[in-house]
Amino acid sequence: MQKVTQRSVAREAGIKAYFLNHILKSRRQCPSALAPKLEKLTGIDRTVWVWGSKEEKREAWNNFISSKSATYSAEGKCSDSLE
């Protein structure tokens, strides 16, 4: 299993890590077409990705990262071990 990072989630979402970082820091707006993919990968609601404040996004991201259920399988796909 790999550690879940911004880079690994960005790769799965098909975006650059710097772009995900800009979204998390509210420097860039999350495209509404990307939000469902990020929601599926992280469990963070798409409304937070699109309309959440910097603080809401950061808190949700930190909760996702610290969650023991967030892991990457051997194929490198983000999954939730509770499934």
N, CA, C and O atoms as a Maestro MAE file, in Angstrom:
{
 s_m_m2io_version
 :::
 2.0.0
}

f_m_ct {
 s_m_title
 :::
 protein
 m_atom[332] {
  # First column is atom index #
  i_m_mmod_type
  r_m_x_coord
  r_m_y_coord
  r_m_z_coord
  i_m_residue_number
  s_m_chain_name
  s_m_pdb_residue_name
  s_m_pdb_atom_name
  i_m_atomic_number
  :::
  1 25 0.830 -1.187 0.000 1 A "MET " " N  " 7
  2 3 0.000 0.000 0.000 1 A "MET " " CA " 6
  3 2 0.872 1.247 0.000 1 A "MET " " C  " 6
  4 15 1.921 1.296 0.642 1 A "MET " " O  " 8
  5 25 0.415 2.246 -0.732 2 A "GLN " " N  " 7
  6 3 1.124 3.516 -0.797 2 A "GLN " " CA " 6
  7 2 0.450 4.535 0.113 2 A "GLN " " C  " 6
  8 15 -0.737 4.430 0.424 2 A "GLN " " O  " 8
  9 25 1.228 5.513 0.526 3 A "LYS " " N  " 7
  10 3 0.687 6.629 1.289 3 A "LYS " " CA " 6
  11 2 -0.172 7.494 0.366 3 A "LYS " " C  " 6
  12 15 0.189 7.727 -0.787 3 A "LYS " " O  " 8
  13 25 -1.296 7.960 0.873 4 A "VAL " " N  " 7
  14 3 -2.172 8.828 0.097 4 A "VAL " " CA " 6
  15 2 -1.608 10.245 0.147 4 A "VAL " " C  " 6
  16 15 -1.425 10.806 1.228 4 A "VAL " " O  " 8
  17 25 -1.333 10.822 -1.023 5 A "THR " " N  " 7
  18 3 -0.781 12.165 -1.118 5 A "THR " " CA " 6
  19 2 -1.577 12.973 -2.126 5 A "THR " " C  " 6
  20 15 -2.385 12.430 -2.880 5 A "THR " " O  " 8
  21 25 -1.339 14.281 -2.129 6 A "GLN " " N  " 7
  22 3 -1.971 15.119 -3.152 6 A "GLN " " CA " 6
  23 2 -1.562 14.632 -4.533 6 A "GLN " " C  " 6
  24 15 -2.382 14.585 -5.450 6 A "GLN " " O  " 8
  25 25 -0.312 14.276 -4.678 7 A "ARG " " N  " 7
  26 3 0.192 13.820 -5.972 7 A "ARG " " CA " 6
  27 2 -0.522 12.549 -6.434 7 A "ARG " " C  " 6
  28 15 -0.902 12.438 -7.599 7 A "ARG " " O  " 8
  29 25 -0.703 11.588 -5.521 8 A "SER " " N  " 7
  30 3 -1.339 10.331 -5.910 8 A "SER " " CA " 6
  31 2 -2.819 10.534 -6.248 8 A "SER " " C  " 6
  32 15 -3.321 9.925 -7.192 8 A "SER " " O  " 8
  33 25 -3.514 11.371 -5.499 9 A "VAL " " N  " 7
  34 3 -4.921 11.652 -5.797 9 A "VAL " " CA " 6
  35 2 -5.032 12.423 -7.106 9 A "VAL " " C  " 6
  36 15 -5.905 12.132 -7.923 9 A "VAL " " O  " 8
  37 25 -4.163 13.394 -7.309 10 A "ALA " " N  " 7
  38 3 -4.180 14.169 -8.552 10 A "ALA " " CA " 6
  39 2 -3.959 13.264 -9.754 10 A "ALA " " C  " 6
  40 15 -4.623 13.409 -10.780 10 A "ALA " " O  " 8
  41 25 -3.030 12.337 -9.624 11 A "ARG " " N  " 7
  42 3 -2.738 11.406 -10.732 11 A "ARG " " CA " 6
  43 2 -3.984 10.591 -11.071 11 A "ARG " " C  " 6
  44 15 -4.319 10.420 -12.243 11 A "ARG " " O  " 8
  45 25 -4.671 10.088 -10.042 12 A "GLU " " N  " 7
  46 3 -5.899 9.320 -10.258 12 A "GLU " " CA " 6
  47 2 -7.007 10.170 -10.882 12 A "GLU " " C  " 6
  48 15 -7.813 9.675 -11.670 12 A "GLU " " O  " 8
  49 25 -7.036 11.450 -10.524 13 A "ALA " " N  " 7
  50 3 -8.063 12.357 -11.051 13 A "ALA " " CA " 6
  51 2 -7.728 12.862 -12.446 13 A "ALA " " C  " 6
  52 15 -8.568 13.464 -13.114 13 A "ALA " " O  " 8
  53 25 -6.485 12.614 -12.889 14 A "GLY " " N  " 7
  54 3 -6.083 13.060 -14.220 14 A "GLY " " CA " 6
  55 2 -5.693 14.524 -14.278 14 A "GLY " " C  " 6
  56 15 -5.802 15.162 -15.324 14 A "GLY " " O  " 8
  57 25 -5.234 15.059 -13.144 15 A "ILE " " N  " 7
  58 3 -4.794 16.454 -13.096 15 A "ILE " " CA " 6
  59 2 -3.383 16.512 -12.510 15 A "ILE " " C  " 6
  60 15 -2.875 15.515 -11.997 15 A "ILE " " O  " 8
  61 25 -2.770 17.660 -12.590 16 A "LYS " " N  " 7
  62 3 -1.445 17.867 -12.013 16 A "LYS " " CA " 6
  63 2 -1.581 18.132 -10.517 16 A "LYS " " C  " 6
  64 15 -2.578 18.689 -10.057 16 A "LYS " " O  " 8
  65 25 -0.560 17.721 -9.771 17 A "ALA " " N  " 7
  66 3 -0.581 17.910 -8.320 17 A "ALA " " CA " 6
  67 2 -0.664 19.387 -7.951 17 A "ALA " " C  " 6
  68 15 -1.340 19.750 -6.988 17 A "ALA " " O  " 8
  69 25 0.018 20.239 -8.711 18 A "TYR " " N  " 7
  70 3 -0.036 21.670 -8.390 18 A "TYR " " CA " 6
  71 2 -1.449 22.220 -8.551 18 A "TYR " " C  " 6
  72 15 -1.845 23.123 -7.814 18 A "TYR " " O  " 8
  73 25 -2.215 21.691 -9.503 19 A "PHE " " N  " 7
  74 3 -3.584 22.164 -9.706 19 A "PHE " " CA " 6
  75 2 -4.462 21.757 -8.521 19 A "PHE " " C  " 6
  76 15 -5.270 22.556 -8.047 19 A "PHE " " O  " 8
  77 25 -4.308 20.523 -8.041 20 A "LEU " " N  " 7
  78 3 -5.053 20.095 -6.859 20 A "LEU " " CA " 6
  79 2 -4.681 20.968 -5.663 20 A "LEU " " C  " 6
  80 15 -5.553 21.355 -4.886 20 A "LEU " " O  " 8
  81 25 -3.412 21.276 -5.512 21 A "ASN " " N  " 7
  82 3 -2.965 22.137 -4.422 21 A "ASN " " CA " 6
  83 2 -3.595 23.520 -4.529 21 A "ASN " " C  " 6
  84 15 -3.999 24.092 -3.516 21 A "ASN " " O  " 8
  85 25 -3.684 24.062 -5.736 22 A "HIS " " N  " 7
  86 3 -4.320 25.372 -5.940 22 A "HIS " " CA " 6
  87 2 -5.807 25.318 -5.588 22 A "HIS " " C  " 6
  88 15 -6.354 26.276 -5.042 22 A "HIS " " O  " 8
  89 25 -6.454 24.202 -5.900 23 A "ILE " " N  " 7
  90 3 -7.873 24.052 -5.545 23 A "ILE " " CA " 6
  91 2 -8.012 24.015 -4.028 23 A "ILE " " C  " 6
  92 15 -8.874 24.690 -3.463 23 A "ILE " " O  " 8
  93 25 -7.163 23.225 -3.367 24 A "LEU " " N  " 7
  94 3 -7.239 23.109 -1.909 24 A "LEU " " CA " 6
  95 2 -6.973 24.439 -1.207 24 A "LEU " " C  " 6
  96 15 -7.532 24.699 -0.141 24 A "LEU " " O  " 8
  97 25 -6.139 25.264 -1.786 25 A "LYS " " N  " 7
  98 3 -5.816 26.569 -1.182 25 A "LYS " " CA " 6
  99 2 -6.712 27.687 -1.705 25 A "LYS " " C  " 6
  100 15 -6.489 28.861 -1.410 25 A "LYS " " O  " 8
  101 25 -7.730 27.314 -2.487 26 A "SER " " N  " 7
  102 3 -8.702 28.252 -3.061 26 A "SER " " CA " 6
  103 2 -8.053 29.315 -3.935 26 A "SER " " C  " 6
  104 15 -8.567 30.428 -4.051 26 A "SER " " O  " 8
  105 25 -6.942 28.980 -4.541 27 A "ARG " " N  " 7
  106 3 -6.332 29.884 -5.523 27 A "ARG " " CA " 6
  107 2 -6.974 29.701 -6.888 27 A "ARG " " C  " 6
  108 15 -6.978 30.612 -7.716 27 A "ARG " " O  " 8
  109 25 -7.518 28.504 -7.112 28 A "ARG " " N  " 7
  110 3 -8.214 28.190 -8.361 28 A "ARG " " CA " 6
  111 2 -9.550 27.548 -8.022 28 A "ARG " " C  " 6
  112 15 -9.676 26.848 -7.017 28 A "ARG " " O  " 8
  113 25 -10.532 27.786 -8.854 29 A "GLN " " N  " 7
  114 3 -11.856 27.178 -8.711 29 A "GLN " " CA " 6
  115 2 -11.795 25.733 -9.198 29 A "GLN " " C  " 6
  116 15 -11.181 25.451 -10.227 29 A "GLN " " O  " 8
  117 25 -12.418 24.834 -8.476 30 A "CYS " " N  " 7
  118 3 -12.506 23.448 -8.922 30 A "CYS " " CA " 6
  119 2 -13.542 23.372 -10.037 30 A "CYS " " C  " 6
  120 15 -14.690 23.765 -9.831 30 A "CYS " " O  " 8
  121 25 -13.166 22.878 -11.209 31 A "PRO " " N  " 7
  122 3 -14.147 22.740 -12.289 31 A "PRO " " CA " 6
  123 2 -15.272 21.794 -11.867 31 A "PRO " " C  " 6
  124 15 -15.021 20.745 -11.274 31 A "PRO " " O  " 8
  125 25 -16.494 22.167 -12.174 32 A "SER " " N  " 7
  126 3 -17.635 21.346 -11.759 32 A "SER " " CA " 6
  127 2 -17.582 19.945 -12.364 32 A "SER " " C  " 6
  128 15 -18.130 19.009 -11.781 32 A "SER " " O  " 8
  129 25 -16.943 19.780 -13.506 33 A "ALA " " N  " 7
  130 3 -16.810 18.454 -14.111 33 A "ALA " " CA " 6
  131 2 -15.791 17.581 -13.370 33 A "ALA " " C  " 6
  132 15 -15.861 16.354 -13.445 33 A "ALA " " O  " 8
  133 25 -14.863 18.192 -12.667 34 A "LEU " " N  " 7
  134 3 -13.838 17.462 -11.921 34 A "LEU " " CA " 6
  135 2 -14.322 17.070 -10.524 34 A "LEU " " C  " 6
  136 15 -13.859 16.073 -9.969 34 A "LEU " " O  " 8
  137 25 -15.232 17.830 -9.961 35 A "ALA " " N  " 7
  138 3 -15.689 17.612 -8.586 35 A "ALA " " CA " 6
  139 2 -16.222 16.199 -8.327 35 A "ALA " " C  " 6
  140 15 -15.885 15.622 -7.293 35 A "ALA " " O  " 8
  141 25 -17.040 15.611 -9.216 36 A "PRO " " N  " 7
  142 3 -17.517 14.247 -8.950 36 A "PRO " " CA " 6
  143 2 -16.372 13.222 -8.899 36 A "PRO " " C  " 6
  144 15 -16.424 12.278 -8.110 36 A "PRO " " O  " 8
  145 25 -15.367 13.402 -9.716 37 A "LYS " " N  " 7
  146 3 -14.228 12.484 -9.712 37 A "LYS " " CA " 6
  147 2 -13.452 12.612 -8.403 37 A "LYS " " C  " 6
  148 15 -13.058 11.607 -7.810 37 A "LYS " " O  " 8
  149 25 -13.232 13.853 -7.952 38 A "LEU " " N  " 7
  150 3 -12.545 14.058 -6.679 38 A "LEU " " CA " 6
  151 2 -13.375 13.526 -5.517 38 A "LEU " " C  " 6
  152 15 -12.830 12.984 -4.556 38 A "LEU " " O  " 8
  153 25 -14.690 13.681 -5.608 39 A "GLU " " N  " 7
  154 3 -15.571 13.156 -4.569 39 A "GLU " " CA " 6
  155 2 -15.449 11.635 -4.495 39 A "GLU " " C  " 6
  156 15 -15.364 11.071 -3.403 39 A "GLU " " O  " 8
  157 25 -15.440 10.980 -5.633 40 A "LYS " " N  " 7
  158 3 -15.331 9.518 -5.674 40 A "LYS " " CA " 6
  159 2 -13.989 9.050 -5.107 40 A "LYS " " C  " 6
  160 15 -13.928 8.043 -4.401 40 A "LYS " " O  " 8
  161 25 -12.925 9.775 -5.414 41 A "LEU " " N  " 7
  162 3 -11.593 9.382 -4.961 41 A "LEU " " CA " 6
  163 2 -11.366 9.647 -3.473 41 A "LEU " " C  " 6
  164 15 -10.666 8.884 -2.807 41 A "LEU " " O  " 8
  165 25 -11.952 10.717 -2.952 42 A "THR " " N  " 7
  166 3 -11.642 11.143 -1.584 42 A "THR " " CA " 6
  167 2 -12.794 11.014 -0.602 42 A "THR " " C  " 6
  168 15 -12.572 10.959 0.607 42 A "THR " " O  " 8
  169 25 -14.018 10.964 -1.105 43 A "GLY " " N  " 7
  170 3 -15.170 10.967 -0.214 43 A "GLY " " CA " 6
  171 2 -15.562 12.363 0.240 43 A "GLY " " C  " 6
  172 15 -16.514 12.529 1.003 43 A "GLY " " O  " 8
  173 25 -14.828 13.369 -0.228 44 A "ILE " " N  " 7
  174 3 -15.148 14.761 0.100 44 A "ILE " " CA " 6
  175 2 -16.250 15.216 -0.849 44 A "ILE " " C  " 6
  176 15 -16.106 15.118 -2.068 44 A "ILE " " O  " 8
  177 25 -17.333 15.706 -0.297 45 A "ASP " " N  " 7
  178 3 -18.503 16.088 -1.090 45 A "ASP " " CA " 6
  179 2 -18.132 17.062 -2.207 45 A "ASP " " C  " 6
  180 15 -17.320 17.967 -2.018 45 A "ASP " " O  " 8
  181 25 -18.740 16.860 -3.362 46 A "ARG " " N  " 7
  182 3 -18.447 17.707 -4.534 46 A "ARG " " CA " 6
  183 2 -18.772 19.173 -4.295 46 A "ARG " " C  " 6
  184 15 -18.149 20.049 -4.894 46 A "ARG " " O  " 8
  185 25 -19.740 19.452 -3.427 47 A "THR " " N  " 7
  186 3 -20.058 20.862 -3.158 47 A "THR " " CA " 6
  187 2 -18.921 21.544 -2.413 47 A "THR " " C  " 6
  188 15 -18.682 22.738 -2.599 47 A "THR " " O  " 8
  189 25 -18.217 20.792 -1.568 48 A "VAL " " N  " 7
  190 3 -17.049 21.352 -0.885 48 A "VAL " " CA " 6
  191 2 -15.963 21.647 -1.910 48 A "VAL " " C  " 6
  192 15 -15.322 22.695 -1.848 48 A "VAL " " O  " 8
  193 25 -15.750 20.731 -2.857 49 A "TRP " " N  " 7
  194 3 -14.730 20.957 -3.879 49 A "TRP " " CA " 6
  195 2 -15.025 22.210 -4.696 49 A "TRP " " C  " 6
  196 15 -14.116 22.979 -5.006 49 A "TRP " " O  " 8
  197 25 -16.284 22.415 -5.041 50 A "VAL " " N  " 7
  198 3 -16.628 23.537 -5.924 50 A "VAL " " CA " 6
  199 2 -16.852 24.833 -5.156 50 A "VAL " " C  " 6
  200 15 -16.349 25.882 -5.558 50 A "VAL " " O  " 8
  201 25 -17.600 24.778 -4.055 51 A "TRP " " N  " 7
  202 3 -17.997 26.004 -3.368 51 A "TRP " " CA " 6
  203 2 -17.446 26.162 -1.956 51 A "TRP " " C  " 6
  204 15 -17.702 27.172 -1.301 51 A "TRP " " O  " 8
  205 25 -16.702 25.186 -1.487 52 A "GLY " " N  " 7
  206 3 -16.198 25.261 -0.115 52 A "GLY " " CA " 6
  207 2 -15.128 26.334 0.048 52 A "GLY " " C  " 6
  208 15 -14.419 26.684 -0.896 52 A "GLY " " O  " 8
  209 25 -15.033 26.843 1.267 53 A "SER " " N  " 7
  210 3 -13.985 27.817 1.575 53 A "SER " " CA " 6
  211 2 -12.651 27.094 1.679 53 A "SER " " C  " 6
  212 15 -12.597 25.866 1.726 53 A "SER " " O  " 8
  213 25 -11.595 27.858 1.714 54 A "LYS " " N  " 7
  214 3 -10.249 27.300 1.871 54 A "LYS " " CA " 6
  215 2 -10.191 26.448 3.136 54 A "LYS " " C  " 6
  216 15 -9.624 25.356 3.128 54 A "LYS " " O  " 8
  217 25 -10.771 26.941 4.207 55 A "GLU " " N  " 7
  218 3 -10.752 26.226 5.481 55 A "GLU " " CA " 6
  219 2 -11.546 24.924 5.404 55 A "GLU " " C  " 6
  220 15 -11.111 23.898 5.927 55 A "GLU " " O  " 8
  221 25 -12.719 24.963 4.747 56 A "GLU " " N  " 7
  222 3 -13.527 23.749 4.604 56 A "GLU " " CA " 6
  223 2 -12.800 22.692 3.786 56 A "GLU " " C  " 6
  224 15 -12.817 21.510 4.127 56 A "GLU " " O  " 8
  225 25 -12.168 23.123 2.711 57 A "LYS " " N  " 7
  226 3 -11.427 22.174 1.868 57 A "LYS " " CA " 6
  227 2 -10.250 21.584 2.624 57 A "LYS " " C  " 6
  228 15 -10.022 20.376 2.573 57 A "LYS " " O  " 8
  229 25 -9.508 22.418 3.320 58 A "ARG " " N  " 7
  230 3 -8.332 21.952 4.060 58 A "ARG " " CA " 6
  231 2 -8.742 20.980 5.165 58 A "ARG " " C  " 6
  232 15 -8.095 19.950 5.352 58 A "ARG " " O  " 8
  233 25 -9.814 21.300 5.902 59 A "GLU " " N  " 7
  234 3 -10.277 20.411 6.964 59 A "GLU " " CA " 6
  235 2 -10.729 19.063 6.400 59 A "GLU " " C  " 6
  236 15 -10.384 18.010 6.937 59 A "GLU " " O  " 8
  237 25 -11.500 19.106 5.316 60 A "ALA " " N  " 7
  238 3 -11.969 17.869 4.683 60 A "ALA " " CA " 6
  239 2 -10.786 17.051 4.170 60 A "ALA " " C  " 6
  240 15 -10.766 15.830 4.320 60 A "ALA " " O  " 8
  241 25 -9.798 17.719 3.565 61 A "TRP " " N  " 7
  242 3 -8.613 17.025 3.056 61 A "TRP " " CA " 6
  243 2 -7.837 16.390 4.206 61 A "TRP " " C  " 6
  244 15 -7.435 15.231 4.114 61 A "TRP " " O  " 8
  245 25 -7.624 17.134 5.278 62 A "ASN " " N  " 7
  246 3 -6.891 16.599 6.425 62 A "ASN " " CA " 6
  247 2 -7.614 15.401 7.040 62 A "ASN " " C  " 6
  248 15 -6.974 14.436 7.458 62 A "ASN " " O  " 8
  249 25 -8.940 15.462 7.098 63 A "ASN " " N  " 7
  250 3 -9.717 14.324 7.595 63 A "ASN " " CA " 6
  251 2 -9.554 13.117 6.683 63 A "ASN " " C  " 6
  252 15 -9.427 11.988 7.157 63 A "ASN " " O  " 8
  253 25 -9.557 13.352 5.387 64 A "PHE " " N  " 7
  254 3 -9.364 12.271 4.421 64 A "PHE " " CA " 6
  255 2 -7.989 11.638 4.584 64 A "PHE " " C  " 6
  256 15 -7.871 10.414 4.638 64 A "PHE " " O  " 8
  257 25 -6.959 12.458 4.663 65 A "ILE " " N  " 7
  258 3 -5.587 11.965 4.786 65 A "ILE " " CA " 6
  259 2 -5.390 11.197 6.095 65 A "ILE " " C  " 6
  260 15 -4.741 10.151 6.108 65 A "ILE " " O  " 8
  261 25 -5.944 11.706 7.185 66 A "SER " " N  " 7
  262 3 -5.730 11.071 8.483 66 A "SER " " CA " 6
  263 2 -6.590 9.826 8.689 66 A "SER " " C  " 6
  264 15 -6.349 9.035 9.601 66 A "SER " " O  " 8
  265 25 -7.589 9.665 7.836 67 A "SER " " N  " 7
  266 3 -8.468 8.509 7.952 67 A "SER " " CA " 6
  267 2 -7.681 7.224 7.694 67 A "SER " " C  " 6
  268 15 -6.977 7.112 6.690 67 A "SER " " O  " 8
  269 25 -7.798 6.287 8.575 68 A "LYS " " N  " 7
  270 3 -7.097 5.011 8.398 68 A "LYS " " CA " 6
  271 2 -7.726 4.181 7.296 68 A "LYS " " C  " 6
  272 15 -7.127 3.210 6.833 68 A "LYS " " O  " 8
  273 25 -8.932 4.550 6.867 69 A "SER " " N  " 7
  274 3 -9.600 3.783 5.834 69 A "SER " " CA " 6
  275 2 -9.166 4.207 4.431 69 A "SER " " C  " 6
  276 15 -9.447 3.503 3.462 69 A "SER " " O  " 8
  277 25 -8.492 5.335 4.313 70 A "ALA " " N  " 7
  278 3 -8.057 5.808 3.000 70 A "ALA " " CA " 6
  279 2 -6.739 5.134 2.648 70 A "ALA " " C  " 6
  280 15 -5.701 5.433 3.239 70 A "ALA " " O  " 8
  281 25 -6.786 4.235 1.695 71 A "THR " " N  " 7
  282 3 -5.586 3.515 1.272 71 A "THR " " CA " 6
  283 2 -5.563 3.384 -0.228 71 A "THR " " C  " 6
  284 15 -6.559 3.624 -0.911 71 A "THR " " O  " 8
  285 25 -4.434 3.006 -0.719 72 A "TYR " " N  " 7
  286 3 -4.314 2.710 -2.128 72 A "TYR " " CA " 6
  287 2 -4.076 1.216 -2.274 72 A "TYR " " C  " 6
  288 15 -3.241 0.636 -1.580 72 A "TYR " " O  " 8
  289 25 -4.810 0.610 -3.170 73 A "SER " " N  " 7
  290 3 -4.647 -0.812 -3.410 73 A "SER " " CA " 6
  291 2 -3.378 -1.061 -4.209 73 A "SER " " C  " 6
  292 15 -2.693 -0.115 -4.601 73 A "SER " " O  " 8
  293 25 -3.070 -2.293 -4.447 74 A "ALA " " N  " 7
  294 3 -1.870 -2.658 -5.195 74 A "ALA " " CA " 6
  295 2 -1.897 -2.091 -6.608 74 A "ALA " " C  " 6
  296 15 -0.843 -1.853 -7.196 74 A "ALA " " O  " 8
  297 25 -3.082 -1.873 -7.158 75 A "GLU " " N  " 7
  298 3 -3.196 -1.297 -8.503 75 A "GLU " " CA " 6
  299 2 -2.995 0.201 -8.499 75 A "GLU " " C  " 6
  300 15 -2.945 0.814 -9.565 75 A "GLU " " O  " 8
  301 25 -2.878 0.812 -7.327 76 A "GLY " " N  " 7
  302 3 -2.687 2.249 -7.240 76 A "GLY " " CA " 6
  303 2 -3.975 3.037 -7.295 76 A "GLY " " C  " 6
  304 15 -3.956 4.254 -7.478 76 A "GLY " " O  " 8
  305 25 -5.094 2.353 -7.139 77 A "LYS " " N  " 7
  306 3 -6.393 3.036 -7.168 77 A "LYS " " CA " 6
  307 2 -6.815 3.383 -5.756 77 A "LYS " " C  " 6
  308 15 -6.637 2.596 -4.826 77 A "LYS " " O  " 8
  309 25 -7.369 4.556 -5.610 78 A "CYS " " N  " 7
  310 3 -7.838 4.984 -4.301 78 A "CYS " " CA " 6
  311 2 -9.081 4.182 -3.956 78 A "CYS " " C  " 6
  312 15 -9.990 4.048 -4.775 78 A "CYS " " O  " 8
  313 25 -9.120 3.653 -2.752 79 A "SER " " N  " 7
  314 3 -10.291 2.886 -2.333 79 A "SER " " CA " 6
  315 2 -10.531 3.133 -0.857 79 A "SER " " C  " 6
  316 15 -9.670 3.655 -0.149 79 A "SER " " O  " 8
  317 25 -11.690 2.758 -0.414 80 A "ASP " " N  " 7
  318 3 -12.042 2.887 0.987 80 A "ASP " " CA " 6
  319 2 -12.128 1.481 1.560 80 A "ASP " " C  " 6
  320 15 -12.925 0.671 1.086 80 A "ASP " " O  " 8
  321 25 -11.333 1.182 2.556 81 A "SER " " N  " 7
  322 3 -11.292 -0.180 3.088 81 A "SER " " CA " 6
  323 2 -12.574 -0.576 3.795 81 A "SER " " C  " 6
  324 15 -12.730 -1.736 4.176 81 A "SER " " O  " 8
  325 25 -13.504 0.365 3.982 82 A "LEU " " N  " 7
  326 3 -14.771 0.035 4.598 82 A "LEU " " CA " 6
  327 2 -15.752 -0.581 3.614 82 A "LEU " " C  " 6
  328 15 -16.803 -1.080 4.017 82 A "LEU " " O  " 8
  329 25 -15.421 -0.553 2.335 83 A "GLU " " N  " 7
  330 3 -16.333 -1.122 1.325 83 A "GLU " " CA " 6
  331 2 -16.330 -2.632 1.389 83 A "GLU " " C  " 6
  332 15 -17.034 -3.283 0.618 83 A "GLU " " O  " 8
  :::
 }
 m_bond[331] {
  # First column is bond index #
  i_m_from
  i_m_to
  i_m_order
  :::
  1 1 2 1
  2 2 3 1
  3 3 4 2
  4 3 5 1
  5 5 6 1
  6 6 7 1
  7 7 8 2
  8 7 9 1
  9 9 10 1
  10 10 11 1
  11 11 12 2
  12 11 13 1
  13 13 14 1
  14 14 15 1
  15 15 16 2
  16 15 17 1
  17 17 18 1
  18 18 19 1
  19 19 20 2
  20 19 21 1
  21 21 22 1
  22 22 23 1
  23 23 24 2
  24 23 25 1
  25 25 26 1
  26 26 27 1
  27 27 28 2
  28 27 29 1
  29 29 30 1
  30 30 31 1
  31 31 32 2
  32 31 33 1
  33 33 34 1
  34 34 35 1
  35 35 36 2
  36 35 37 1
  37 37 38 1
  38 38 39 1
  39 39 40 2
  40 39 41 1
  41 41 42 1
  42 42 43 1
  43 43 44 2
  44 43 45 1
  45 45 46 1
  46 46 47 1
  47 47 48 2
  48 47 49 1
  49 49 50 1
  50 50 51 1
  51 51 52 2
  52 51 53 1
  53 53 54 1
  54 54 55 1
  55 55 56 2
  56 55 57 1
  57 57 58 1
  58 58 59 1
  59 59 60 2
  60 59 61 1
  61 61 62 1
  62 62 63 1
  63 63 64 2
  64 63 65 1
  65 65 66 1
  66 66 67 1
  67 67 68 2
  68 67 69 1
  69 69 70 1
  70 70 71 1
  71 71 72 2
  72 71 73 1
  73 73 74 1
  74 74 75 1
  75 75 76 2
  76 75 77 1
  77 77 78 1
  78 78 79 1
  79 79 80 2
  80 79 81 1
  81 81 82 1
  82 82 83 1
  83 83 84 2
  84 83 85 1
  85 85 86 1
  86 86 87 1
  87 87 88 2
  88 87 89 1
  89 89 90 1
  90 90 91 1
  91 91 92 2
  92 91 93 1
  93 93 94 1
  94 94 95 1
  95 95 96 2
  96 95 97 1
  97 97 98 1
  98 98 99 1
  99 99 100 2
  100 99 101 1
  101 101 102 1
  102 102 103 1
  103 103 104 2
  104 103 105 1
  105 105 106 1
  106 106 107 1
  107 107 108 2
  108 107 109 1
  109 109 110 1
  110 110 111 1
  111 111 112 2
  112 111 113 1
  113 113 114 1
  114 114 115 1
  115 115 116 2
  116 115 117 1
  117 117 118 1
  118 118 119 1
  119 119 120 2
  120 119 121 1
  121 121 122 1
  122 122 123 1
  123 123 124 2
  124 123 125 1
  125 125 126 1
  126 126 127 1
  127 127 128 2
  128 127 129 1
  129 129 130 1
  130 130 131 1
  131 131 132 2
  132 131 133 1
  133 133 134 1
  134 134 135 1
  135 135 136 2
  136 135 137 1
  137 137 138 1
  138 138 139 1
  139 139 140 2
  140 139 141 1
  141 141 142 1
  142 142 143 1
  143 143 144 2
  144 143 145 1
  145 145 146 1
  146 146 147 1
  147 147 148 2
  148 147 149 1
  149 149 150 1
  150 150 151 1
  151 151 152 2
  152 151 153 1
  153 153 154 1
  154 154 155 1
  155 155 156 2
  156 155 157 1
  157 157 158 1
  158 158 159 1
  159 159 160 2
  160 159 161 1
  161 161 162 1
  162 162 163 1
  163 163 164 2
  164 163 165 1
  165 165 166 1
  166 166 167 1
  167 167 168 2
  168 167 169 1
  169 169 170 1
  170 170 171 1
  171 171 172 2
  172 171 173 1
  173 173 174 1
  174 174 175 1
  175 175 176 2
  176 175 177 1
  177 177 178 1
  178 178 179 1
  179 179 180 2
  180 179 181 1
  181 181 182 1
  182 182 183 1
  183 183 184 2
  184 183 185 1
  185 185 186 1
  186 186 187 1
  187 187 188 2
  188 187 189 1
  189 189 190 1
  190 190 191 1
  191 191 192 2
  192 191 193 1
  193 193 194 1
  194 194 195 1
  195 195 196 2
  196 195 197 1
  197 197 198 1
  198 198 199 1
  199 199 200 2
  200 199 201 1
  201 201 202 1
  202 202 203 1
  203 203 204 2
  204 203 205 1
  205 205 206 1
  206 206 207 1
  207 207 208 2
  208 207 209 1
  209 209 210 1
  210 210 211 1
  211 211 212 2
  212 211 213 1
  213 213 214 1
  214 214 215 1
  215 215 216 2
  216 215 217 1
  217 217 218 1
  218 218 219 1
  219 219 220 2
  220 219 221 1
  221 221 222 1
  222 222 223 1
  223 223 224 2
  224 223 225 1
  225 225 226 1
  226 226 227 1
  227 227 228 2
  228 227 229 1
  229 229 230 1
  230 230 231 1
  231 231 232 2
  232 231 233 1
  233 233 234 1
  234 234 235 1
  235 235 236 2
  236 235 237 1
  237 237 238 1
  238 238 239 1
  239 239 240 2
  240 239 241 1
  241 241 242 1
  242 242 243 1
  243 243 244 2
  244 243 245 1
  245 245 246 1
  246 246 247 1
  247 247 248 2
  248 247 249 1
  249 249 250 1
  250 250 251 1
  251 251 252 2
  252 251 253 1
  253 253 254 1
  254 254 255 1
  255 255 256 2
  256 255 257 1
  257 257 258 1
  258 258 259 1
  259 259 260 2
  260 259 261 1
  261 261 262 1
  262 262 263 1
  263 263 264 2
  264 263 265 1
  265 265 266 1
  266 266 267 1
  267 267 268 2
  268 267 269 1
  269 269 270 1
  270 270 271 1
  271 271 272 2
  272 271 273 1
  273 273 274 1
  274 274 275 1
  275 275 276 2
  276 275 277 1
  277 277 278 1
  278 278 279 1
  279 279 280 2
  280 279 281 1
  281 281 282 1
  282 282 283 1
  283 283 284 2
  284 283 285 1
  285 285 286 1
  286 286 287 1
  287 287 288 2
  288 287 289 1
  289 289 290 1
  290 290 291 1
  291 291 292 2
  292 291 293 1
  293 293 294 1
  294 294 295 1
  295 295 296 2
  296 295 297 1
  297 297 298 1
  298 298 299 1
  299 299 300 2
  300 299 301 1
  301 301 302 1
  302 302 303 1
  303 303 304 2
  304 303 305 1
  305 305 306 1
  306 306 307 1
  307 307 308 2
  308 307 309 1
  309 309 310 1
  310 310 311 1
  311 311 312 2
  312 311 313 1
  313 313 314 1
  314 314 315 1
  315 315 316 2
  316 315 317 1
  317 317 318 1
  318 318 319 1
  319 319 320 2
  320 319 321 1
  321 321 322 1
  322 322 323 1
  323 323 324 2
  324 323 325 1
  325 325 326 1
  326 326 327 1
  327 327 328 2
  328 327 329 1
  329 329 330 1
  330 330 331 1
  331 331 332 2
  :::
 }
}
